[in-house]
Amino acid sequence: MKKVVKFGGSSLANAQQFEKVGEIIRSEESRRYVVPSAPGKRFSGDTKVTDMLYQCYAAACEGTEFGEQLQAIKERYYEIIRGLGLDLSLEDEFKQIEADFKAQAGKEYAASRGEFLNGKVMAAYLGYEFVDAASVIRFDKNKNLDAEKTDKLLGKRLAKCECAVIPGFYGAMEDGTVTTFSRGGSDVTGSLVAKAIHADVYENWTDVSGFLVTDPRIVENPVAMDTITYRELRELSYMGATVLHEDAIFPVRKEGIPINIRNTNRPQDKGTFIVESTCKKPKYVITGIAGKKGFCSINIEKSMMNSEIGFGRKILQVFEDQGISFEHVPSGIDTMTVFVHQDEFEDKEQQVIAGIHRAVQPDFVEMESDLALIAVVGRGMKSQRGTAGRIFSALAHANVNVKMIDQGSSELNIIIGVANNEFERAVKAIYDIFVLTQI
């Protein structure tokens, strides 16, 4: 069996966390390919190494002295090295980084050094081979991932390695220019490595025991799911659930490789498996609840709208012309409502209204702001009668007014619109009825 294991920044913040990670990796010989992030916060109020690098590089670009800031970064790594009792020097690496910062090698290069250096420490600690991600993760000239070339490079290089450490978050273009994924991109690196070596499982270790049913900042100690499908995860990620970088799903999904979300601080917990499909019956009707604030609705009403061919296309064309993407478009016989991000819409609202009047001559247009959208997602909803009724009942009991409800044809999700100031109350009410009381 072959496993790729990725560890987040909180799992590698100090020597004590490194030791936990070492125990996890050594407890199973199948954990042969390791993808580390840069060291995260050691305590509340601490600064992540990646943020320290951004600040240091900004000082270098301004032409101010940055030696003290670079020394502080160096000390973070040597604190880990000393704590692990390693005989490892990073002096050559820091000299190169200093020279590259002076030469203004780029913000993405600067950010990538956190993972690069942590990869060096991890490889020395485990006795694994270090493989620089810049040599195996390839981006094109537009800084988009070249998935095909990356897969070939990774597969060829890692075929020679029994055990390896590949730093997350970055790669390089053909000319060697270091390029990074967006924040959380180490998840993507792990997924690419798993695909390239045809791993049996991709373990993603973080600071939560799997995929929680909802946001722990809203509901105290929400339960974790045993299994979730890629489709469910995609729906929840889009609505704000952030346990995994969503681009990390696609490489392993193509290969049918399951992702296992695990907790570094509670390795005995089985975590959550993310899979293509499963015949396992979910413990609850719903898999997750996620949502976002900051939406507004534009309600267009016109008599006999339903018989006017092209009405919906003309409305959406107005939004497209203004560079505004829509989220949901529930409609009735004579009404059509478009939900959009409020911050994108506010500066262009009058142009949109004028455009709608010119395009379809509505009877009237009405707008409502400060709305939140909540996604209730679950494969169990297909076989369960009355799911929407239970949601309405829970929200009515909590005195939450429903502004909109929209169910996808897949029966995998139900989207509910509520006022921003009722968002948290709504999430708690839905969680309570489906998870706590299970009425």
N, C-alpha and C positions, 0 to 999 in steps of 0.2 A: 504493500500500500504506500502511496505517496501523498503527502499533504503539504500544501503551502500555508504558512502561518504569517499573518500580518498583525503587527502590534502598533496601536495608536500612541500618540504622544504622552498621554497620562500613564500608560503602561511602562514608559521608559523615561520617566521624569528624573529619576535618581537611581543610585546604586541598589537600594532596597527593591525598587520595582524591577530593575534588571535581573536581580537574583530570582524574583518570582517568575519572570519570563524564562530564565535559564532552566528552572525546575520544570516548567511546563513543557518546554521543547525537549528536554532530556528524558522526560517521563514516557515518551513514545518515539521510537526510532523512525517512524514514518514521517515525523515533522522535520523534513530535510531541506526545505527552502523557506527562508525567512525574509520578510519584507518589513523593515522598521521605519517608523516615522521619526521626526526630530523630537528631542525632549520637550515635553509639555510643561505645564505648571506643577511645581512641587508642592505648592500650598496656595490658598486663596490670596489673591493680590500679587502673586508671582507673575513673571513675564515668560511667555513661551520663547524658546530659542529662535524660532522663525521670525517672530516679531523683533527680537533683539538684532537679528541680521538685517532686517529691513531698515531699522533705525540707524544701524552702523553704516550701511551702504548709502543711505540718504546723506549722512554727514560727509562721507567720502565724495559724493557727487557735488556737494556744496563747497568742497575745498577746505573744510575744517578738519581739525585733528580728530582722528577716530581710533587712535591706538588704545585709549582707555576702554572704549566700548568693545573693541575686538578682544581685549584682555579679559573682560567680564564674560564673554562668550567662551573663550578658552578655558576659563576657570570652571564653567559649568561642566565641560567635558572632563577636565582633570579631576573634578570632584567625584564623578562617576568612576573614572579609571582607578583612582586611589581606593574608593570604596569597594571595588571589585578585586583589588590586589593585583591588577594587571601590570605587566612590564610593557607598556605601550607609549610611544611618543607620537604626538601629532604636530610636532614643530614644523616639519617640512610642509605639511598640509596648510598650516596657518600662515606660513611665509608666502605660499602660493596665493592664498586667499587675500592676504594684504596687498600683494602686487596686483592681483586682478581687480580688487576694489579701487586701487589708485588709477588703474587703466579704465575704470568704469565698464566692467565686463557685462553689466546688465542686471536689472532688478531680479529677473528670474534666476540668473546664476547665483546671486546673493542668497535668495530664499532657499535654493536647492542645497546649499552647503550644510544645512542642519541635518538633513537626511544622510548626505554623503558622509559626514563625520560620525554620525551615530551608527551608520553601517560599518565603518571601520572598527569602532569600539565593539559592536556586536559580533563581528567576525572574529576578532581577537579573543573575545570572551568565550565563544562557543568552539573555537578551533575550526570554523568553517571557512570556505573560500569566499573572498570578497569579489563581487562582480559589479563594476560601476554601471549604474543604470544608463548613463550617457552613451555607453557602447552597445546597448541592446534595446533601448526604447527609442523608437525613431519618430520624429515629427517631420511633416513636409514644410515647404517654404512659407506656407500660410499659418504655420504653428498648429495644424490639425494633426492628430495622431494618425500615423501610417500603420494601420493595424496589421496589414498583410506582411509588410517588411519587418515590423516588430516581432511578429509571431515566428518568422524564419530566423531572425537574429537570436532571439531568446532560446528557441528550440535547439539551434546549433550550438550555442555557447553552453547552455545548461546540460546538454547531453554529455559534456565532458566533466561535469561536477557531480560528485556523489552527494555533497551537501554545500549549500551556498547561501550567502546573504546578498540580497539585491535591494539597495535603498529605494524607498518609495518616492512618489511625488514628482519626479523629474525624468527627463530623457534629453535627447539632443537632435538637432537637425543634421542633415547630411554633412554640413560644413563644420560640425562640432559645436555650434552655438547651443548652449544649454537652454532648455525650454521646460516649463513646468505645467502640470495640470492645474485646475482650479483647486482651491482649498479642499482638503479631504482626498486629494488625488492619490494618496498612498493606497487607498482602497482599490483604485483602478490598476495600479501597478501589480498588486497581489492577484487581481483577476487575470491580468495578461500573463503573468507567470504561471498561474494554474492552468490556463488554456494551453500554453506552449509546452508544458511538460506532461499534459494529459493527467492532471492530478485527480485523485479519487474524491478529495474534499478540499475546499478552500476555507480555512478557519480564520475568521476576522476577530481578533481579540481587542476588547475595548474596556470601558468602565461600567457597562451595564450587562446584566445576565440575560441577554437576548433582546428580542424585539418586544418592547412594552406595548400594551394595548393602547395606551395614550400617554400624553406628555406628563412626566412626573412633577412638573412645575404647576400643573393644574390639579391633578389627582394624586394624592399621597400614596406612595408605594403601589403603583398599578401592577397588575400581574403581567408576566411575560408569556408569549405564545410559544408552543412547542414547535409548530410548523407554520410556515407562511409561503404562499406561492409567489413567483416573480410578478405575476399580474397584480396581486394584492399589494405587494411592496411598491410597485410602480405607482399605483393610485395613491397610496399613503405618502410616498416620497414627494410626489407632486404637490400635495397639500401641506407640506411642511415637516413631515416626519424625517429626521436626519440621522438615523442610526447608521446609514451606509450611503456613500457617494453613489448617486443613481447611475452614473456611467459605468460603475463597476459591475452592474448586472449583466450587461450585454455579452462580454467575452465568454463568461462561464455559461451563460444561458445557451449559447450556440453549441456548447460541448456537453450540455446536460450535467454539469458539475454542480453539486449542491454547495451552498455557502452556509457555514455554521458560525453564528454570532455568539461569542463567548466572553466571559468576564475574567480578566486577569486576576482580580482580587478575590474571585470565588470560582477557581478552576473546577471545583466539584460540581458546579451547576452545568447541566447539559446544554443550556442556551437554546437558541432558536435556529432551526434549519430552514433555509430559503431554497425552495425546490421548484422545478418546472411544473410538476403536477403531483398530486397525492390522493390515494384513496382513504387516507386516515381521516376520520371524522373529527372536525374541530371541536375543542372543548366548549366553546361558546358560539353562539350564532354569528357574532361579529368577530373579525380578526383585529381590527384597529379603528381608532377614532383620531382623525387629524384635521387641522384647519388653519386658516389664516384670516387675519383682519385686514381692513383697508380696501374694501371694494365699494363700488357704487353701481346702481342699476339705472338703466335708461329704458323706460317703458313707452313703447310706441303703440298707439291705438288708432285703428282705422276700420270703419264699417266695411264688410265684405272683403277684408284683407285676404281671407283664405282662398278666394277665387281669383286673386290677382297673381298671375304667373310671374315669377322672378322677384317677388316682394322681399323675401328673406335675403336673396343675393344682393339686391340693391342696398339694403340696410347695412349689411356687413361690408360692402364695398366702400361705404362712407368711412367706416372705422379703419379699413385698410389704407385708404387714401391719406388718413391722418397719422398712420404708423402706430395704430393702437390694436393690440391683440385682445380677443374676447375670451372669457372664461366659460360662460354658460349662456345658452339662449333658450330658456323655456318659453313656450308660446301657447296661446289659446286661439279661438276662432277669429277674433277681431283684435288680438293683442300679441305683441312680441316684446320680450324683455331681454336686454343685453347686459350681462354683468362684466365689468372691466375693473382693472386696478385703478383705484382712485387717483394715485399720484401720477399715473400716466395720462389720465383723462382730464384733470382739472384745468390745465393750461389750454386745452383744446376743446373744451366743452361747447363753446358757442359756435365754433366752426363745425363741430359734429352735428349740433342741432340744426344749423342752417343747411348743412348737407343733406340731412334726413328730410327736411321740408322740401328741398329741391328734388330729391330722388323719388319720394313716394307720396307727397302731399298728405301727411297724416291728419287725422282729426285733432289730435293733440299729443304732445310729448311731455312725459313727467319723469323727474329724476329723484333718486334717493341716495344719500351718501352714508358713510360710516357703517358699512355692513361687513359681516364676517361670513365666510363659507366654511362649513364643516362637512368632511367626508366620513361617512360610516361605511366601512369596507368589510366584506367577508364572504367567502365562498359558501358558508353555511346558510346564507340568506336565500339561496335558490330553492332549497328544500323546506324552508320554514315559512308558514303562512303568517301574515299579520305583522311583519317586521316594521313596515312603515307606520302601522297603527300604534305599535308599541313606542316608536320614536315620538310620535305626536302626543301620545298619552304622557310620556315622561316629561316632555317639554311643557305641556299644559300644566302638569302638576307643579313644575318649577317656575310657573308664571313667565315662560319665555314665549314671545310672539314669533311665529314662523313667517318669514317674509317670502321664502321660496323653497320648493322641494323639486328635485330633479333626479330621476332614476335612470341609470344607463341600461341599455337593452340587454347587456350581459348579466344583469341582476347581481352584479358584483359589488356595486356601490350605490349609495343614496347620498345626494348632496343637499344640504339644508342651508338656507340663508337666514341669518339672524342679525340683530343689531350688534355692533362692536361691543357695547357695554354689557351684553348678555352672553357673550361668547363662552367665557369660563363656566358660567352657570349651566349653559346648555351642554357642554362637554361632560361636566360632572353628572348631570341628569341622565344622559345617554349611557355613560359608563355604569352608573348605579343600576339601571333597569336591566342591562344585558349581562353584567358581570357579577355585581354584588348580590342583587336580589333574584336575578334570572326569572323574573315573572313571565 
